[in-house]
Amino acid sequence: MKALSYFQLIVSVICIVLVACKNDQSVRSDEILTEIDVDLTDSLVRKIFNYQDRMMTDSVVRYFSHRNPTYRYLAALTFASIHDETHLDTLATLLKDPVRKVRQAAAYGLGQLADQRAEKFLIECFQNPDSTGANNELNETILEAIGKCGDPQSLPLLSQVTTYGNADNHLLLGQARAIFRFMLRSHIHEDGTQRMVNLVANPDLDEQIRLIAAHYLARADVDLTDHSDVLSLTYSNLDSGEIKILMPLIVAKCQTKECQDALSASVDPERDFREQCNGLRAMARSNFRQYRLLIQKSLYSRNILVAGTAADMILEFGDPAYWRTYMNLSLSNFPWQVKTTLLHAVSRFIPPGNSMFKKMNNDFIQQRIGNASNVYEMAAGLAAVAEDPGNYRFIINRKEESDDFVVKTTCTKALADMVLSKGFARLRESSRKEIVDHLAQTLISGDVGMVAEAIKVLDIDLPSYGHDMEVLIQQAKESLQLPRDIEAYNALQHKFAELKGTTFSPLDDLQFTHPIDWKSLDEMGSGYEAVIETNKGAFRISLLPQDAPGTVANFVDLANLNYYAGKPIHRVVAGFVIQGGCNRGDGYGSLDYNIRSELPQKYYDGPGYIGMASAGNHTESAQWFVTQGATPHLDGRYTIFGRVSKGLDVVNNMEVGDTIQRVTIP
């Protein structure tokens, strides 16, 4: 009996516990969850990402009503990447979600849709500031979203708000981003410019607010002379940093001696190389002749990016009156990036009637092409000789003799530029037809780089040379392989739309390929890092799979396949980006699949971000870039999947033609 009583007691306790557990679960099922936890091992998290990857927005919206806010949050962010306006009204319902981060994701997604219908929903959702500042974080996103989709008439109203205090970081950042986004849409108002001047000049504000204001002033087509005093003072008070490197581009828009002196000082060799490069650009664009000696002096910089930028400015903005100076400079012992660009400038600016010097310069360039140390030096030389259309046969021969994509694409570009140049009309009719016929054949070659560059020939009167433009475009499209050659294909589509007078619609209904490889992410554990080794050294990056799982998995897969070994850094824009991963070396390389853009609320707000290169949304595959500074005009357009955690100096020392030795996943 005692044993039975003990057994009955145990059973009773178990029953009580089970009932208690059941009751506890019932309570939890009624509880409002508020935490956002993007756990990549969660099967439903993966399902939502997979729906996004497959652009199955009808399936995504089903999660708008899920009790777990993480799933509602991810579902809302899907529309930041997949711009499906058909669900705009449904997405707007999440602006009333009980969880603030879900409301914020919905606001961000609505802004990304860039549909003016969203503005009314965003305005209605704007909430009064509270003591904790929680509402202001949401309001920041709402303001930026209005900048992306709002009526231009909203710009002055938004700009005139001056009641935000210095401590209202979220509100001020949202206002600054809104004005900046309006500007990127070509909407500028004097009140917006005044507001941005006030923000950048206020040293008590958070640096990110001032940085966005500085980018606006650097990029907007505005005259800042009326603000010259405050801007020159602001420049002089900055010690260093992301704001200071932009100031040369800003003060160049002020026509005062103080600002001109500040601009001249920006190329001091002791300054940040990015500030020097921006100073050279600002000088050349504003008044090349006034600053020409300072630009020429920078040719001797020990930093190749500064010296190369100086040479580029001479080529782009140089004065024909100084062609002899450029010729004398080209005789100096400069690195090839500088020397070849100066020779190119001589070819461009040497006046008619100087046939002896012209021939001497031309022969020297052709000699350097033959002795080039790498294909990029050769390509620079080919671009230089192309200034004279009379060199067309030399270029055609080089193109046909070479097996290198960089050379062949450069030659095609050179020939296409010839056709559009003033000198083309001076060639004999038979020579003009020879060039046009060659480009027409190149257009249907099926080589993506050459096709993309040869498209320029469609801008001339092809029927007069015996070519049917519609037939040629159709043959060119049929020669390409999709999705690999989507960039050239869409360019052809655009030309066809121009020819027919219709609206261009890029091809975006490609067959789905390359799903997210979750196994690769699982095998990485929790250490989401990669090391990129180059001939200049290594840099380490922290990967962001929670923001861009498909992109990170693709990058990891390619790294494990040793794909990146030996690939060049084929593009460097000083102070902006370095770019690599192209399997052709000419920037047109892609794989036989595309991955989708992943565009959550991440910002290129400093140097070292790793982004995916693309020819439009959802055309990414293997190429990536690393920023050398803040690039807010890329926000929401190019996938961010990592950031440099160590070795940014290596990134800043890269040159065109440097090599990726390998990418490893520790």
C-alpha positions as MATLAB code, in Angstrom:
seq = 'MKALSYFQLIVSVICIVLVACKNDQSVRSDEILTEIDVDLTDSLVRKIFNYQDRMMTDSVVRYFSHRNPTYRYLAALTFASIHDETHLDTLATLLKDPVRKVRQAAAYGLGQLADQRAEKFLIECFQNPDSTGANNELNETILEAIGKCGDPQSLPLLSQVTTYGNADNHLLLGQARAIFRFMLRSHIHEDGTQRMVNLVANPDLDEQIRLIAAHYLARADVDLTDHSDVLSLTYSNLDSGEIKILMPLIVAKCQTKECQDALSASVDPERDFREQCNGLRAMARSNFRQYRLLIQKSLYSRNILVAGTAADMILEFGDPAYWRTYMNLSLSNFPWQVKTTLLHAVSRFIPPGNSMFKKMNNDFIQQRIGNASNVYEMAAGLAAVAEDPGNYRFIINRKEESDDFVVKTTCTKALADMVLSKGFARLRESSRKEIVDHLAQTLISGDVGMVAEAIKVLDIDLPSYGHDMEVLIQQAKESLQLPRDIEAYNALQHKFAELKGTTFSPLDDLQFTHPIDWKSLDEMGSGYEAVIETNKGAFRISLLPQDAPGTVANFVDLANLNYYAGKPIHRVVAGFVIQGGCNRGDGYGSLDYNIRSELPQKYYDGPGYIGMASAGNHTESAQWFVTQGATPHLDGRYTIFGRVSKGLDVVNNMEVGDTIQRVTIP';
ca = [
       0.000    0.000    0.000;
       2.853    2.370    0.784;
       4.393    1.637   -2.602;
       1.109    2.264   -4.342;
       0.590    5.516   -2.446;
       4.067    6.663   -3.445;
       3.327    5.773   -7.063;
       0.054    7.669   -6.939;
       1.884   10.667   -5.488;
       4.417   10.654   -8.322;
       1.666   10.393  -10.934;
      -0.200   13.249   -9.292;
       2.906   15.468   -9.298;
       3.590   14.696  -12.973;
      -0.001   15.511  -13.883;
       0.182   18.785  -11.999;
       3.442   19.685  -13.762;
       2.001   18.794  -17.169;
      -1.094   20.881  -16.525;
       1.075   23.750  -15.331;
       3.244   23.491  -18.437;
       0.181   23.414  -20.642;
      -1.254   26.444  -18.890;
       2.124   28.205  -19.174;
       2.222   27.504  -22.927;
      -1.268   28.901  -23.229;
      -0.139   32.095  -21.551;
       2.888   32.347  -23.820;
       0.777   31.872  -26.930;
      -1.209   34.963  -25.947;
       1.878   36.956  -25.061;
       2.951   39.722  -27.493;
       6.502   39.001  -28.621;
       8.712   42.037  -29.174;
      12.265   40.762  -29.713;
      13.793   40.521  -33.197;
      16.195   37.587  -33.461;
      17.416   36.711  -36.954;
      18.654   33.186  -36.262;
      19.887   31.648  -39.511;
      19.370   28.145  -38.118;
      15.630   28.840  -37.743;
      13.765   26.992  -40.499;
      11.184   29.768  -40.920;
      13.886   32.429  -41.147;
      15.453   30.396  -43.926;
      12.099   29.946  -45.611;
      11.495   33.701  -45.740;
      14.983   34.325  -47.103;
      14.372   31.603  -49.702;
      11.088   33.221  -50.734;
      12.917   36.527  -51.084;
      15.664   34.849  -53.083;
      13.073   33.390  -55.454;
      11.142   36.697  -55.547;
       8.021   34.912  -54.292;
       6.469   37.998  -52.734;
       2.990   36.448  -52.602;
       4.394   33.859  -50.209;
       6.263   36.468  -48.175;
       3.200   38.596  -47.385;
       1.647   35.645  -45.558;
       4.160   36.305  -42.778;
       2.928   39.875  -42.245;
       0.451   38.517  -39.691;
       2.718   35.978  -37.978;
       2.815   36.302  -34.186;
       6.630   36.236  -34.205;
       7.913   39.766  -34.985;
      11.160   38.407  -36.442;
       9.239   36.877  -39.321;
       7.181   40.035  -39.856;
      10.403   42.048  -39.793;
      12.121   39.873  -42.410;
       8.996   39.794  -44.557;
       8.856   43.595  -44.574;
      12.551   43.887  -45.446;
      12.022   41.568  -48.407;
      10.470   44.499  -50.263;
      13.619   46.566  -49.777;
      15.338   44.075  -52.074;
      12.450   42.920  -54.280;
      10.728   46.056  -55.545;
       7.232   44.665  -56.008;
       4.824   47.617  -55.832;
       1.769   45.351  -56.095;
       1.965   44.742  -52.345;
       2.509   48.381  -51.367;
      -0.812   48.775  -49.562;
      -0.341   45.514  -47.682;
       3.203   46.434  -46.689;
       1.898   49.769  -45.399;
      -0.275   47.934  -42.860;
       2.908   46.965  -41.012;
       3.461   50.644  -40.229;
       0.916   50.007  -37.458;
       2.675   46.894  -36.149;
       3.017   46.804  -32.328;
       6.791   46.243  -32.635;
       8.777   49.339  -33.580;
      11.498   47.507  -35.519;
       8.834   45.927  -37.722;
       7.342   49.360  -38.378;
      10.833   50.608  -39.183;
      11.446   47.739  -41.627;
       8.126   48.485  -43.326;
       9.015   52.173  -43.653;
      12.393   51.313  -45.123;
      10.824   48.847  -47.563;
       8.260   51.417  -48.693;
      11.030   53.901  -49.396;
      12.909   51.334  -51.444;
       9.839   50.825  -53.643;
      10.284   54.452  -54.794;
       6.544   54.754  -55.393;
       4.986   58.106  -54.509;
       1.828   56.362  -53.297;
       3.779   55.328  -50.195;
       4.324   58.893  -49.002;
       0.885   59.337  -47.426;
       1.296   56.155  -45.373;
       4.726   57.278  -44.185;
       3.509   60.717  -43.148;
       0.613   59.203  -41.209;
       3.058   56.933  -39.364;
       5.402   59.751  -38.276;
       5.214   59.782  -34.485;
       5.731   62.480  -31.890;
       9.167   62.353  -30.270;
       9.315   60.729  -26.844;
      11.694   60.998  -23.932;
      13.446   57.722  -24.750;
      14.042   58.592  -28.401;
      12.567   55.259  -29.509;
      10.069   56.939  -31.807;
      12.818   59.049  -33.323;
      14.643   55.985  -34.641;
      11.494   55.084  -36.556;
      11.003   58.699  -37.625;
      14.551   58.752  -39.001;
      13.700   55.899  -41.349;
      10.385   57.506  -42.312;
      12.082   60.778  -43.243;
      14.665   59.013  -45.398;
      11.942   56.950  -47.070;
      10.059   60.131  -47.969;
      13.250   61.354  -49.622;
      13.246   58.225  -51.780;
       9.607   58.278  -52.836;
       8.036   61.596  -51.845;
       6.492   64.335  -53.952;
       9.148   66.977  -54.828;
       6.857   69.555  -53.215;
       7.600   67.872  -49.882;
      11.286   68.805  -50.135;
      11.031   72.486  -49.095;
       8.558   71.649  -46.336;
      10.861   68.981  -44.948;
      13.917   71.242  -45.301;
      12.347   74.136  -43.404;
      12.048   72.152  -40.162;
      14.602   73.702  -37.804;
      13.121   72.708  -34.457;
      15.261   69.585  -34.059;
      17.899   70.125  -31.386;
      21.561   69.136  -31.536;
      20.804   66.036  -29.478;
      18.042   64.855  -31.816;
      20.448   62.666  -33.753;
      17.857   60.386  -35.324;
      15.636   63.216  -36.521;
      18.532   65.243  -37.910;
      20.047   62.224  -39.645;
      16.668   61.351  -41.140;
      16.202   64.910  -42.370;
      19.693   64.997  -43.885;
      19.216   61.662  -45.612;
      15.826   62.762  -46.940;
      17.303   65.896  -48.527;
      20.185   63.816  -49.900;
      17.816   61.198  -51.397;
      15.730   63.931  -53.024;
      18.940   65.274  -54.590;
      19.817   61.849  -56.006;
      16.405   61.967  -57.702;
      17.415   65.358  -59.221;
      15.199   67.356  -56.849;
      17.079   70.277  -55.281;
      15.679   73.248  -53.365;
      17.494   76.252  -51.913;
      15.993   75.536  -48.492;
      17.461   72.038  -48.613;
      20.877   73.412  -49.522;
      20.713   75.983  -46.718;
      19.790   73.264  -44.243;
      22.711   71.094  -45.333;
      25.134   74.016  -45.002;
      23.888   74.588  -41.451;
      24.291   70.908  -40.607;
      27.810   70.479  -41.971;
      28.939   73.676  -40.239;
      27.682   72.645  -36.793;
      30.561   70.992  -34.876;
      28.217   69.894  -32.086;
      26.333   67.437  -34.291;
      26.973   63.732  -34.712;
      29.532   63.121  -37.463;
      27.167   60.949  -39.538;
      24.716   63.852  -39.836;
      27.438   66.228  -40.986;
      28.831   63.583  -43.333;
      25.548   63.181  -45.220;
      25.276   66.970  -45.473;
      28.824   67.130  -46.844;
      28.065   64.500  -49.467;
      25.014   66.473  -50.536;
      27.023   69.686  -50.928;
      29.794   67.850  -52.776;
      27.432   66.204  -55.277;
      24.581   68.678  -55.765;
      24.737   71.037  -58.734;
      24.548   74.213  -56.653;
      26.467   77.493  -56.337;
      27.682   77.858  -52.763;
      29.258   81.307  -53.036;
      26.707   82.803  -50.637;
      27.876   80.295  -48.024;
      31.608   80.679  -48.636;
      32.480   82.243  -45.263;
      30.905   79.516  -43.155;
      32.174   76.722  -45.418;
      35.779   77.955  -45.522;
      35.710   78.329  -41.728;
      34.268   74.833  -41.372;
      37.045   73.426  -43.572;
      39.768   75.141  -41.572;
      38.397   73.799  -38.283;
      38.373   70.152  -39.384;
      41.357   68.101  -38.282;
      40.770   64.988  -40.390;
      38.154   62.398  -41.237;
      35.496   61.565  -43.776;
      34.027   65.078  -43.807;
      37.308   66.833  -44.472;
      38.144   64.741  -47.532;
      34.943   66.055  -49.170;
      35.543   69.731  -48.435;
      37.616   70.459  -51.584;
      34.621   69.469  -53.713;
      32.456   71.823  -51.627;
      34.629   74.950  -51.422;
      35.295   74.716  -55.173;
      31.675   75.843  -55.598;
      32.426   79.093  -53.732;
      33.878   81.911  -55.823;
      35.890   83.634  -53.088;
      39.604   83.977  -52.425;
      39.331   82.284  -49.024;
      37.801   79.188  -50.573;
      40.248   79.210  -53.466;
      43.133   79.312  -51.002;
      41.581   76.437  -49.064;
      41.236   74.466  -52.277;
      44.881   75.099  -53.169;
      45.955   73.817  -49.760;
      43.977   70.593  -50.197;
      46.710   69.019  -52.343;
      49.411   69.403  -49.718;
      51.302   66.070  -49.718;
      50.749   65.762  -45.961;
      46.960   65.585  -46.406;
      44.926   62.369  -46.682;
      45.363   60.973  -50.197;
      41.598   61.027  -50.651;
      41.468   64.742  -49.852;
      44.275   65.373  -52.333;
      42.466   63.444  -55.070;
      39.232   65.332  -54.440;
      41.194   68.570  -54.444;
      42.622   67.770  -57.874;
      39.178   66.901  -59.220;
      37.688   70.088  -57.808;
      40.459   72.258  -59.239;
      40.189   70.762  -62.697;
      36.409   71.021  -62.840;
      36.158   74.553  -61.489;
      39.069   76.336  -63.195;
      41.760   74.136  -64.701;
      43.885   77.001  -65.992;
      43.985   78.720  -62.601;
      45.202   75.597  -60.818;
      47.177   73.915  -63.595;
      50.574   74.300  -61.907;
      49.337   72.693  -58.701;
      47.833   69.851  -60.726;
      51.104   69.365  -62.591;
      53.033   69.378  -59.312;
      50.882   66.524  -58.038;
      52.111   64.352  -60.902;
      55.231   63.845  -58.784;
      53.337   62.585  -55.729;
      54.711   59.441  -54.128;
      51.151   58.162  -53.885;
      50.314   56.633  -57.258;
      46.600   57.288  -56.763;
      47.253   61.013  -56.320;
      49.689   61.164  -59.240;
      47.342   59.151  -61.432;
      44.415   61.427  -60.572;
      46.484   64.478  -61.530;
      47.258   62.905  -64.907;
      43.598   61.994  -65.399;
      42.569   65.606  -64.752;
      45.051   66.862  -67.344;
      43.639   64.406  -69.865;
      40.008   65.272  -69.096;
      40.233   69.036  -68.563;
      43.606   70.006  -70.012;
      44.196   73.136  -72.058;
      45.350   72.704  -75.686;
      47.516   75.802  -75.214;
      49.832   73.735  -72.999;
      50.289   70.674  -75.177;
      54.061   71.255  -75.306;
      54.127   71.257  -71.503;
      52.344   67.921  -71.468;
      54.803   66.548  -73.996;
      57.767   67.669  -71.891;
      56.174   66.194  -68.776;
      55.616   62.884  -70.563;
      59.377   62.550  -71.004;
      59.873   62.325  -67.230;
      60.377   58.980  -65.527;
      56.816   58.523  -64.251;
      55.027   55.242  -63.460;
      53.171   53.909  -66.484;
      49.784   55.053  -65.158;
      51.003   58.669  -65.249;
      53.266   58.531  -68.277;
      50.791   56.860  -70.622;
      48.016   59.232  -69.567;
      50.237   62.239  -70.303;
      51.076   60.815  -73.733;
      47.336   60.404  -74.246;
      46.856   64.083  -73.344;
      49.447   65.086  -75.932;
      47.581   63.048  -78.559;
      44.327   64.756  -77.613;
      45.524   68.356  -77.434;
      48.243   68.617  -80.071;
      46.874   71.030  -82.696;
      46.674   70.338  -86.436;
      49.744   71.336  -88.371;
      52.235   69.753  -85.961;
      52.599   66.534  -87.904;
      56.214   65.929  -86.842;
      55.451   66.061  -83.109;
      52.231   64.170  -83.658;
      54.048   61.323  -85.403;
      56.808   61.290  -82.792;
      54.288   61.034  -79.951;
      52.271   58.395  -81.800;
      55.353   56.272  -82.493;
      56.401   56.519  -78.862;
      52.991   55.333  -77.639;
      52.981   52.398  -80.054;
      56.464   51.468  -78.862;
      55.257   51.493  -75.252;
      52.303   49.303  -76.213;
      54.715   46.740  -77.589;
      56.824   46.842  -74.428;
      53.959   47.054  -71.926;
      54.522   45.294  -68.610;
      50.862   44.274  -68.267;
      47.602   44.316  -70.210;
      46.331   47.402  -68.393;
      49.341   49.443  -69.486;
      48.763   48.149  -73.008;
      45.086   49.104  -72.798;
      45.973   52.630  -71.679;
      48.293   52.956  -74.664;
      45.637   51.713  -77.083;
      43.201   54.301  -75.743;
      45.848   56.961  -76.348;
      46.564   56.083  -79.993;
      42.817   55.980  -80.633;
      42.738   59.789  -80.323;
      43.838   59.754  -83.959;
      41.288   57.862  -86.112;
      44.076   57.332  -88.605;
      45.398   54.633  -86.268;
      42.329   52.458  -86.757;
      44.137   49.678  -88.616;
      46.789   49.462  -85.896;
      44.003   48.988  -83.349;
      42.100   46.445  -85.445;
      45.282   44.432  -85.897;
      45.992   44.494  -82.158;
      42.457   43.373  -81.446;
      42.619   40.454  -83.861;
      46.084   39.356  -82.747;
      45.287   39.297  -79.028;
      43.527   36.607  -77.016;
      43.224   38.827  -73.948;
      39.766   40.132  -73.070;
      41.143   43.421  -71.708;
      42.923   44.179  -74.969;
      40.041   43.119  -77.201;
      37.465   45.098  -75.221;
      39.723   48.172  -75.117;
      40.286   48.017  -78.873;
      36.554   47.751  -79.484;
      35.906   50.754  -77.249;
      38.616   52.705  -79.062;
      37.076   51.989  -82.466;
      33.574   52.832  -81.229;
      34.803   56.118  -79.766;
      36.463   56.904  -83.094;
      33.148   56.562  -84.912;
      31.613   59.184  -82.629;
      34.606   61.560  -82.739;
      34.956   64.708  -84.839;
      37.994   63.246  -86.556;
      35.974   60.355  -88.000;
      34.518   62.583  -90.728;
      38.035   63.436  -91.921;
      38.750   59.820  -92.842;
      38.183   58.591  -96.355;
      34.802   57.035  -97.001;
      36.330   53.596  -97.514;
      38.117   53.831  -94.152;
      34.950   54.889  -92.374;
      33.072   51.942  -93.860;
      35.869   49.560  -92.885;
      35.600   50.649  -89.250;
      31.793   50.522  -89.196;
      31.726   47.094  -90.843;
      34.250   45.810  -88.318;
      32.158   47.102  -85.409;
      28.995   45.612  -86.903;
      30.673   42.209  -86.997;
      31.968   42.698  -83.464;
      28.440   43.508  -82.329;
      27.285   39.997  -83.208;
      30.439   38.264  -81.951;
      28.852   36.998  -78.738;
      31.704   38.401  -76.628;
      29.993   40.377  -73.867;
      32.720   42.994  -73.441;
      33.149   43.686  -77.122;
      29.389   43.692  -77.719;
      28.821   46.144  -74.866;
      31.403   48.558  -76.262;
      30.415   48.114  -79.918;
      26.843   49.182  -79.108;
      27.968   52.792  -79.606;
      28.036   52.184  -83.362;
      24.237   52.081  -83.199;
      24.308   55.831  -82.526;
      25.297   56.626  -86.110;
      23.363   56.317  -89.363;
      24.050   52.623  -89.934;
      21.687   52.224  -92.924;
      23.937   54.590  -94.876;
      26.690   51.995  -94.411;
      24.444   49.154  -95.549;
      23.393   47.778  -92.147;
      19.849   47.193  -90.892;
      19.804   48.326  -87.251;
      16.894   46.154  -86.135;
      18.407   43.043  -87.680;
      21.800   43.848  -86.174;
      20.362   44.340  -82.686;
      18.405   41.102  -82.897;
      21.463   39.153  -84.064;
      23.540   40.703  -81.296;
      20.996   39.699  -78.640;
      20.840   36.153  -79.989;
      24.633   35.869  -79.802;
      24.678   36.481  -76.055;
      24.309   33.922  -73.272;
      21.887   34.674  -70.455;
      22.040   35.336  -67.583;
      25.812   35.708  -67.877;
      25.700   38.513  -70.454;
      22.744   40.414  -69.015;
      24.618   43.754  -68.976;
      25.167   43.823  -72.734;
      21.735   42.321  -73.402;
      19.950   45.088  -71.508;
      22.067   47.730  -73.239;
      20.878   46.341  -76.579;
      17.301   46.333  -75.299;
      17.714   49.989  -74.377;
      18.961   50.890  -77.859;
      16.083   49.003  -79.439;
      13.610   50.928  -77.278;
      15.207   54.201  -78.395;
      14.952   53.114  -82.017;
      11.271   52.269  -81.642;
      10.437   55.209  -79.394;
       9.191   52.932  -76.621;
       9.900   52.751  -72.891;
      12.918   50.674  -71.961;
      12.228   47.767  -69.635;
      15.292   45.781  -68.540;
      15.032   42.022  -68.697;
      14.303   40.911  -65.144;
      12.349   37.673  -65.507;
      15.361   35.419  -65.919;
      15.013   31.808  -64.894;
      15.856   31.335  -61.218;
      19.356   29.962  -60.657;
      21.716   29.429  -57.755;
      19.619   29.202  -54.570;
      21.099   30.132  -51.199;
      23.629   27.509  -50.126;
      22.717   27.147  -46.454;
      25.161   24.279  -46.046;
      28.088   26.623  -46.702;
      26.875   28.970  -43.992;
      26.334   26.081  -41.565;
      29.886   24.876  -42.091;
      31.274   28.301  -41.166;
      29.943   28.033  -37.626;
      29.861   31.423  -35.929;
      33.120   32.788  -37.353;
      31.934   34.647  -40.404;
      35.255   35.955  -41.688;
      37.381   35.845  -44.819;
      40.948   36.832  -45.644;
      41.761   38.312  -49.049;
      45.431   37.911  -49.897;
      46.928   40.101  -52.623;
      50.364   40.877  -53.981;
      50.289   44.012  -51.781;
      49.362   42.180  -48.579;
      46.238   40.778  -46.955;
      43.093   42.280  -45.508;
      40.506   40.580  -43.322;
      36.768   41.064  -43.687;
      33.861   40.354  -41.361;
      30.998   38.838  -43.349;
      27.329   39.714  -42.760;
      25.213   36.599  -43.395;
      22.257   37.873  -41.372;
      21.943   40.773  -43.805;
      22.927   39.005  -47.019;
      22.922   35.196  -46.626;
      22.746   34.450  -50.342;
      25.618   36.775  -51.167;
      27.821   35.546  -48.323;
      27.172   31.897  -49.214;
      28.020   32.576  -52.861;
      31.235   34.396  -51.904;
      32.262   31.583  -49.560;
      31.545   28.940  -52.206;
      33.667   30.774  -54.782;
      36.462   31.238  -52.253;
      36.432   27.530  -51.400;
      36.561   26.707  -55.119;
      39.680   28.924  -55.347;
      37.851   31.000  -57.961;
      39.406   34.308  -56.937;
      43.015   33.104  -57.126;
      44.855   35.061  -59.802;
      41.995   37.445  -60.557;
      43.075   41.074  -61.021;
      42.024   44.256  -59.329;
      40.709   45.651  -62.596;
      39.227   48.930  -61.375;
      40.459   51.545  -58.917;
      38.811   54.930  -58.452;
      41.005   56.828  -56.003;
      39.174   57.546  -52.774;
      36.097   55.648  -53.936;
      36.509   51.898  -54.554;
      38.750   49.083  -55.647;
      37.049   46.287  -57.590;
      37.983   42.687  -58.348;
      36.665   39.214  -59.053;
      36.213   39.615  -62.809;
      37.077   36.448  -64.729;
      37.821   38.476  -67.869;
      39.732   41.374  -66.338;
      37.804   44.000  -68.312;
      34.915   44.460  -65.891;
      32.398   42.544  -68.013;
      33.084   39.130  -66.534;
      30.317   37.120  -64.930;
      29.417   33.514  -64.229;
      26.686   31.396  -65.808;
      24.319   32.339  -62.998;
      23.147   35.431  -61.134;
      22.314   35.915  -57.501;
      19.760   38.344  -56.152;
      20.426   41.762  -54.622;
      20.051   41.820  -50.822;
      19.341   45.347  -49.624;
      18.365   45.596  -45.949;
      18.845   48.811  -44.000;
      22.631   48.945  -44.213;
      24.676   52.005  -45.120;
      27.975   52.681  -46.878;
      28.772   55.224  -44.156;
      32.539   54.785  -44.047;
      35.517   53.064  -45.677;
      36.008   49.324  -45.910;
      32.553   48.088  -46.870;
      32.441   45.094  -49.220;
      29.702   45.375  -51.824;
      28.635   43.369  -54.849;
      29.198   44.893  -58.271;
      26.215   44.667  -60.573;
      24.674   45.892  -63.802;
      21.340   46.466  -62.074;
      19.356   44.707  -59.390;
      19.708   40.926  -59.258;
      22.567   40.718  -61.791;
      25.359   39.980  -59.301;
      27.600   36.932  -59.506;
      31.301   37.162  -58.646;
      32.607   40.732  -58.783;
      32.873   42.778  -55.599;
      34.262   46.124  -54.528;
      35.715   47.642  -51.366;
      35.007   51.261  -50.493;
      37.828   53.662  -49.607;
      35.424   56.151  -48.044;
      31.756   56.726  -47.304;
      29.621   56.289  -50.436;
      26.008   57.072  -49.458;
      24.846   57.258  -53.075;
      25.270   53.456  -53.159;
      22.956   52.883  -50.173;
      20.005   50.636  -50.938;
      21.312   49.859  -54.419;
      24.338   47.590  -53.989;
      24.458   44.618  -51.626;
      26.677   45.069  -48.560;
      27.962   41.692  -47.404;
      30.999   42.523  -45.283;
      33.416   45.096  -43.946;
      37.189   45.226  -43.608;
      38.184   44.535  -40.010;
      41.943   44.616  -40.558;
      44.225   45.760  -43.368;
      42.443   48.822  -44.760;
      45.872   50.235  -45.617;
      46.270   47.360  -48.084;
      42.986   48.328  -49.744;
      44.171   51.929  -50.040;
      47.434   50.864  -51.691;
      45.895   48.755  -54.449;
      46.444   49.697  -58.101;
      44.884   48.533  -61.336;
      46.619   45.309  -62.307;
      47.346   44.150  -58.762;
      46.379   40.545  -58.141;
      44.170   38.641  -55.731;
      46.307   35.667  -54.775;
      43.593   33.813  -52.904;
      40.586   34.220  -50.627;
      40.442   31.964  -47.585;
      37.707   31.265  -45.057;
      39.475   30.717  -41.686;
];
